[in-house]
Amino acid sequence: MDKSIINLNDRLKSFSLLEILIGLVIAFIASSMLSKAFGRLGIIDHDFSILFAIFLVFLFLFRGVKDLKPRIDEIFIEKNRNEALYLFICNFFFGFFVLSFFGTFDSSFSSGLQLSYDSGFTLLLSVLSSVIFAPIVEELLFRGIIFNKLNSKISVLYAVIITSLLFSAFHGFGRLLVTFIFSIALCIIYLKTENILIPIFIHILNNLIGTILTDFGHIEPIAASAPISYIMLIISIIAGILMIKYIRDNFNVLKS
């Protein structure tokens, strides 16, 4: 890592694999210590511990970056904002309702949608993990590190496909197709904007609304009940087609 690089995107690309591996090892050790500390308080949340530890490692690696504020402002430029919201809405209706609908027949489809908690504090940690730390860590790891490293070695098309396969495998078999398409779309918007904060923003929105509807709104039984389930399935198919259309229309980004 070159600490003289103060640009967010260039700093992200400057990380070596050795630095990332060392950072992950440190994060796993720190998360183990944090889990034990929580365990003494009767709190079991391993996801929060590891995600928070990796997040802290990234904060350390990004120290000295000076363009964070302008990068945040770029999210809300009209073109970027509209494209981000479009992707979020399409993916949400495609992914969430497909997972909810098929989850009534096969629990592997909806596994990971619901938070598990035994107390208010555990609920808070679970929400922070799902809504804040998971999107940030996953985007930095998959789009920021893995995709950028692959893109520097092989064609961008193969880099997108491999990154998306790894991303979807990370989220489990039941969510393979949904997360694969979502990942390709996130890679495209990252390529177009060269701003990792935009896919992070979309990912956070996706997890936030999903958490609100599943854990607090308990919408899955409603979405899976006839005739609403059939309507939702049609909406999901339309949203999926729009996601694929977005990828097709922006395919020139991958080719270039």
C-alpha positions as a Markdown table, in Angstrom:
| # | Residue | x | y | z |
|---|---|---|---|---|
| 1 | Met | 0.0 | 0.0 | 0.0 |
| 2 | Asp | 1.3 | 3.4 | -1.0 |
| 3 | Lys | 0.3 | 5.9 | 1.8 |
| 4 | Ser | 1.2 | 8.8 | -0.4 |
| 5 | Ile | -1.9 | 7.9 | -2.5 |
| 6 | Ile | -4.7 | 10.1 | -1.1 |
| 7 | Asn | -7.4 | 9.2 | -3.8 |
| 8 | Leu | -9.9 | 6.6 | -2.5 |
| 9 | Asn | -10.1 | 4.6 | -5.7 |
| 10 | Asp | -6.4 | 4.6 | -6.4 |
| 11 | Arg | -5.6 | 3.6 | -2.7 |
| 12 | Leu | -8.0 | 0.7 | -3.1 |
| 13 | Lys | -6.2 | -0.5 | -6.1 |
| 14 | Ser | -2.8 | -0.1 | -4.5 |
| 15 | Phe | -3.4 | -2.8 | -1.8 |
| 16 | Ser | -1.3 | -5.9 | -2.3 |
| 17 | Leu | -2.6 | -9.4 | -1.7 |
| 18 | Leu | -0.1 | -9.8 | 1.2 |
| 19 | Glu | -1.4 | -6.7 | 2.9 |
| 20 | Ile | -5.0 | -7.9 | 2.5 |
| 21 | Leu | -4.1 | -11.4 | 3.8 |
| 22 | Ile | -2.3 | -10.0 | 6.9 |
| 23 | Gly | -5.3 | -7.6 | 7.5 |
| 24 | Leu | -7.7 | -10.5 | 7.3 |
| 25 | Val | -5.7 | -12.6 | 9.7 |
| 26 | Ile | -5.5 | -9.7 | 12.2 |
| 27 | Ala | -9.3 | -9.2 | 11.7 |
| 28 | Phe | -10.0 | -12.9 | 12.5 |
| 29 | Ile | -7.9 | -12.7 | 15.6 |
| 30 | Ala | -9.5 | -9.5 | 16.8 |
| 31 | Ser | -13.0 | -10.9 | 16.0 |
| 32 | Ser | -12.2 | -14.0 | 18.1 |
| 33 | Met | -11.3 | -11.8 | 21.0 |
| 34 | Leu | -14.4 | -9.7 | 20.5 |
| 35 | Ser | -16.6 | -12.8 | 20.4 |
| 36 | Lys | -15.2 | -14.0 | 23.6 |
| 37 | Ala | -15.8 | -10.7 | 25.3 |
| 38 | Phe | -19.4 | -10.7 | 24.1 |
| 39 | Gly | -19.7 | -14.3 | 25.2 |
| 40 | Arg | -18.9 | -13.3 | 28.7 |
| 41 | Leu | -21.9 | -10.9 | 28.5 |
| 42 | Gly | -24.1 | -13.7 | 27.2 |
| 43 | Ile | -24.1 | -12.2 | 23.7 |
| 44 | Ile | -23.4 | -14.4 | 20.7 |
| 45 | Asp | -23.0 | -12.7 | 17.4 |
| 46 | His | -20.0 | -13.9 | 15.4 |
| 47 | Asp | -21.1 | -12.2 | 12.2 |
| 48 | Phe | -20.9 | -8.7 | 13.9 |
| 49 | Ser | -17.5 | -9.5 | 15.4 |
| 50 | Ile | -15.8 | -10.5 | 12.1 |
| 51 | Leu | -17.5 | -7.8 | 10.0 |
| 52 | Phe | -16.6 | -5.1 | 12.5 |
| 53 | Ala | -13.0 | -6.3 | 12.8 |
| 54 | Ile | -12.6 | -6.3 | 9.0 |
| 55 | Phe | -14.2 | -2.9 | 8.8 |
| 56 | Leu | -11.6 | -1.6 | 11.3 |
| 57 | Val | -8.8 | -3.1 | 9.2 |
| 58 | Phe | -10.1 | -1.2 | 6.1 |
| 59 | Leu | -10.4 | 2.0 | 8.2 |
| 60 | Phe | -6.7 | 1.6 | 9.0 |
| 61 | Leu | -5.8 | 0.9 | 5.4 |
| 62 | Phe | -7.7 | 4.0 | 4.2 |
| 63 | Arg | -6.0 | 6.4 | 6.7 |
| 64 | Gly | -4.9 | 9.5 | 5.0 |
| 65 | Val | -7.4 | 9.4 | 2.1 |
| 66 | Lys | -8.5 | 13.0 | 1.4 |
| 67 | Asp | -11.3 | 12.7 | -1.2 |
| 68 | Leu | -14.0 | 10.9 | 0.8 |
| 69 | Lys | -16.3 | 13.9 | 1.0 |
| 70 | Pro | -16.3 | 14.5 | -2.8 |
| 71 | Arg | -16.8 | 10.8 | -3.4 |
| 72 | Ile | -19.9 | 10.8 | -1.1 |
| 73 | Asp | -21.2 | 13.9 | -2.9 |
| 74 | Glu | -20.9 | 12.0 | -6.2 |
| 75 | Ile | -23.5 | 9.5 | -5.0 |
| 76 | Phe | -26.1 | 12.2 | -5.0 |
| 77 | Ile | -25.3 | 13.7 | -8.4 |
| 78 | Glu | -28.6 | 13.3 | -10.3 |
| 79 | Lys | -27.3 | 10.7 | -12.8 |
| 80 | Asn | -25.6 | 8.5 | -10.2 |
| 81 | Arg | -28.4 | 8.8 | -7.8 |
| 82 | Asn | -31.1 | 7.9 | -10.3 |
| 83 | Glu | -29.0 | 4.9 | -11.6 |
| 84 | Ala | -28.3 | 3.7 | -8.1 |
| 85 | Leu | -32.0 | 3.9 | -7.1 |
| 86 | Tyr | -33.0 | 2.2 | -10.3 |
| 87 | Leu | -30.7 | -0.7 | -9.6 |
| 88 | Phe | -31.8 | -0.9 | -6.0 |
| 89 | Ile | -35.5 | -1.0 | -6.8 |
| 90 | Cys | -35.1 | -3.6 | -9.6 |
| 91 | Asn | -32.8 | -5.8 | -7.6 |
| 92 | Phe | -35.0 | -5.5 | -4.5 |
| 93 | Phe | -38.2 | -6.6 | -6.2 |
| 94 | Phe | -36.3 | -9.3 | -8.2 |
| 95 | Gly | -34.4 | -10.7 | -5.3 |
| 96 | Phe | -36.5 | -10.2 | -2.2 |
| 97 | Phe | -39.8 | -11.5 | -3.5 |
| 98 | Val | -38.2 | -14.4 | -5.3 |
| 99 | Leu | -36.4 | -15.4 | -2.2 |
| 100 | Ser | -39.5 | -14.9 | 0.0 |
| 101 | Phe | -41.8 | -16.8 | -2.4 |
| 102 | Phe | -39.5 | -19.8 | -2.9 |
| 103 | Gly | -38.5 | -19.7 | 0.8 |
| 104 | Thr | -41.9 | -21.1 | 1.6 |
| 105 | Phe | -41.0 | -24.3 | -0.3 |
| 106 | Asp | -37.3 | -24.5 | 0.4 |
| 107 | Ser | -35.7 | -22.7 | 3.4 |
| 108 | Ser | -32.3 | -22.5 | 1.7 |
| 109 | Phe | -33.7 | -19.7 | -0.5 |
| 110 | Ser | -34.6 | -17.4 | 2.4 |
| 111 | Ser | -31.7 | -18.4 | 4.7 |
| 112 | Gly | -29.9 | -15.3 | 5.8 |
| 113 | Leu | -32.9 | -13.0 | 5.2 |
| 114 | Gln | -34.0 | -13.1 | 8.8 |
| 115 | Leu | -31.9 | -11.8 | 11.7 |
| 116 | Ser | -31.5 | -13.9 | 14.8 |
| 117 | Tyr | -31.5 | -12.2 | 18.2 |
| 118 | Asp | -32.2 | -13.0 | 21.8 |
| 119 | Ser | -32.1 | -9.4 | 23.2 |
| 120 | Gly | -32.4 | -5.8 | 22.2 |
| 121 | Phe | -28.6 | -5.4 | 22.1 |
| 122 | Thr | -28.1 | -8.5 | 20.0 |
| 123 | Leu | -30.8 | -7.2 | 17.7 |
| 124 | Leu | -28.8 | -3.9 | 17.4 |
| 125 | Leu | -25.6 | -5.8 | 16.6 |
| 126 | Ser | -27.5 | -7.9 | 14.0 |
| 127 | Val | -29.0 | -4.8 | 12.3 |
| 128 | Leu | -25.6 | -3.1 | 12.2 |
| 129 | Ser | -24.0 | -6.2 | 10.7 |
| 130 | Ser | -26.7 | -6.6 | 8.0 |
| 131 | Val | -27.3 | -3.0 | 7.1 |
| 132 | Ile | -23.9 | -1.3 | 7.6 |
| 133 | Phe | -20.9 | -3.5 | 8.0 |
| 134 | Ala | -21.8 | -6.4 | 5.6 |
| 135 | Pro | -22.4 | -4.1 | 2.6 |
| 136 | Ile | -19.3 | -2.0 | 3.3 |
| 137 | Val | -17.0 | -5.1 | 3.9 |
| 138 | Glu | -18.5 | -7.1 | 1.0 |
| 139 | Glu | -18.2 | -4.3 | -1.5 |
| 140 | Leu | -14.6 | -3.4 | -0.5 |
| 141 | Leu | -13.6 | -7.1 | -0.6 |
| 142 | Phe | -15.4 | -8.2 | -3.8 |
| 143 | Arg | -15.6 | -5.1 | -5.9 |
| 144 | Gly | -12.7 | -3.2 | -4.4 |
| 145 | Ile | -10.1 | -5.9 | -3.9 |
| 146 | Ile | -11.0 | -9.1 | -5.8 |
| 147 | Phe | -12.5 | -7.4 | -8.9 |
| 148 | Asn | -9.7 | -4.8 | -9.2 |
| 149 | Lys | -7.0 | -7.5 | -8.8 |
| 150 | Leu | -8.6 | -9.7 | -11.4 |
| 151 | Asn | -9.3 | -6.7 | -13.8 |
| 152 | Ser | -5.5 | -5.9 | -13.7 |
| 153 | Lys | -4.7 | -9.5 | -14.8 |
| 154 | Ile | -7.5 | -10.6 | -17.1 |
| 155 | Ser | -10.2 | -9.1 | -19.3 |
| 156 | Val | -12.8 | -7.0 | -17.5 |
| 157 | Leu | -15.6 | -9.4 | -18.7 |
| 158 | Tyr | -14.0 | -12.4 | -17.0 |
| 159 | Ala | -13.1 | -10.3 | -14.0 |
| 160 | Val | -16.8 | -9.4 | -13.6 |
| 161 | Ile | -18.0 | -13.0 | -14.1 |
| 162 | Ile | -15.5 | -14.5 | -11.6 |
| 163 | Thr | -16.1 | -11.8 | -9.0 |
| 164 | Ser | -19.9 | -12.3 | -9.3 |
| 165 | Leu | -19.5 | -16.1 | -9.0 |
| 166 | Leu | -17.5 | -15.7 | -5.8 |
| 167 | Phe | -20.0 | -13.1 | -4.5 |
| 168 | Ser | -23.0 | -15.3 | -5.2 |
| 169 | Ala | -21.3 | -18.5 | -3.8 |
| 170 | Phe | -20.5 | -16.4 | -0.6 |
| 171 | His | -24.2 | -15.9 | -0.1 |
| 172 | Gly | -25.3 | -19.5 | -0.4 |
| 173 | Phe | -26.7 | -21.8 | -3.0 |
| 174 | Gly | -30.3 | -20.7 | -2.5 |
| 175 | Arg | -29.5 | -17.1 | -3.5 |
| 176 | Leu | -27.0 | -18.0 | -6.3 |
| 177 | Leu | -28.9 | -16.5 | -9.3 |
| 178 | Val | -30.2 | -13.4 | -7.5 |
| 179 | Thr | -26.8 | -12.4 | -6.1 |
| 180 | Phe | -24.9 | -13.3 | -9.3 |
| 181 | Ile | -27.0 | -10.8 | -11.3 |
| 182 | Phe | -26.9 | -8.2 | -8.5 |
| 183 | Ser | -23.1 | -8.5 | -8.5 |
| 184 | Ile | -22.7 | -8.0 | -12.2 |
| 185 | Ala | -24.9 | -4.8 | -12.0 |
| 186 | Leu | -22.8 | -3.5 | -9.1 |
| 187 | Cys | -19.6 | -4.2 | -11.0 |
| 188 | Ile | -20.9 | -2.3 | -14.0 |
| 189 | Ile | -21.9 | 0.8 | -12.0 |
| 190 | Tyr | -18.5 | 0.7 | -10.2 |
| 191 | Leu | -16.8 | 0.6 | -13.6 |
| 192 | Lys | -18.9 | 3.5 | -14.9 |
| 193 | Thr | -18.4 | 5.7 | -11.9 |
| 194 | Glu | -15.0 | 4.5 | -10.5 |
| 195 | Asn | -16.5 | 5.2 | -7.1 |
| 196 | Ile | -16.8 | 2.2 | -4.7 |
| 197 | Leu | -19.1 | 4.2 | -2.5 |
| 198 | Ile | -21.9 | 4.0 | -5.0 |
| 199 | Pro | -22.2 | 0.1 | -5.0 |
| 200 | Ile | -21.9 | 0.4 | -1.2 |
| 201 | Phe | -24.8 | 2.8 | -1.1 |
| 202 | Ile | -27.0 | 0.5 | -3.3 |
| 203 | His | -26.0 | -2.5 | -1.1 |
| 204 | Ile | -26.9 | -0.7 | 2.1 |
| 205 | Leu | -30.3 | 0.4 | 0.7 |
| 206 | Asn | -31.0 | -3.2 | -0.4 |
| 207 | Asn | -30.1 | -4.6 | 3.1 |
| 208 | Leu | -31.8 | -1.8 | 5.0 |
| 209 | Ile | -35.2 | -2.2 | 3.2 |
| 210 | Gly | -34.9 | -6.0 | 3.3 |
| 211 | Thr | -34.2 | -5.9 | 7.1 |
| 212 | Ile | -37.1 | -3.6 | 7.8 |
| 213 | Leu | -39.6 | -5.7 | 5.8 |
| 214 | Thr | -38.5 | -9.1 | 7.0 |
| 215 | Asp | -37.5 | -8.5 | 10.6 |
| 216 | Phe | -39.8 | -5.7 | 11.6 |
| 217 | Gly | -42.6 | -5.9 | 8.9 |
| 218 | His | -42.7 | -9.7 | 8.7 |
| 219 | Ile | -43.8 | -9.4 | 5.1 |
| 220 | Glu | -42.7 | -12.9 | 4.0 |
| 221 | Pro | -46.0 | -14.7 | 4.9 |
| 222 | Ile | -48.0 | -11.9 | 3.1 |
| 223 | Ala | -45.8 | -12.0 | 0.0 |
| 224 | Ala | -46.0 | -15.8 | -0.1 |
| 225 | Ser | -49.8 | -16.0 | 0.3 |
| 226 | Ala | -52.1 | -16.4 | -2.8 |
| 227 | Pro | -53.0 | -14.4 | -4.8 |
| 228 | Ile | -50.4 | -11.8 | -3.6 |
| 229 | Ser | -47.6 | -14.4 | -4.3 |
| 230 | Tyr | -48.5 | -14.6 | -7.9 |
| 231 | Ile | -48.5 | -10.8 | -8.3 |
| 232 | Met | -45.2 | -10.6 | -6.5 |
| 233 | Leu | -43.8 | -13.3 | -8.7 |
| 234 | Ile | -44.8 | -11.4 | -11.8 |
| 235 | Ile | -43.2 | -8.2 | -10.4 |
| 236 | Ser | -40.1 | -10.2 | -9.6 |
| 237 | Ile | -39.9 | -11.5 | -13.2 |
| 238 | Ile | -40.3 | -8.0 | -14.6 |
| 239 | Ala | -37.7 | -6.6 | -12.2 |
| 240 | Gly | -35.3 | -9.5 | -13.2 |
| 241 | Ile | -35.8 | -8.7 | -16.9 |
| 242 | Leu | -35.0 | -5.0 | -16.2 |
| 243 | Met | -31.9 | -6.0 | -14.3 |
| 244 | Ile | -30.7 | -8.1 | -17.3 |
| 245 | Lys | -31.7 | -5.3 | -19.7 |
| 246 | Tyr | -29.5 | -2.9 | -17.6 |
| 247 | Ile | -26.6 | -5.3 | -17.9 |
| 248 | Arg | -27.1 | -5.8 | -21.7 |
| 249 | Asp | -27.5 | -2.0 | -22.3 |
| 250 | Asn | -24.3 | -1.4 | -20.4 |
| 251 | Phe | -22.4 | -4.3 | -21.8 |
| 252 | Asn | -20.1 | -1.8 | -23.7 |
| 253 | Val | -18.6 | -1.0 | -20.3 |
| 254 | Leu | -17.5 | -4.6 | -19.9 |
| 255 | Lys | -16.2 | -4.8 | -23.5 |
| 256 | Ser | -14.2 | -1.6 | -23.1 |
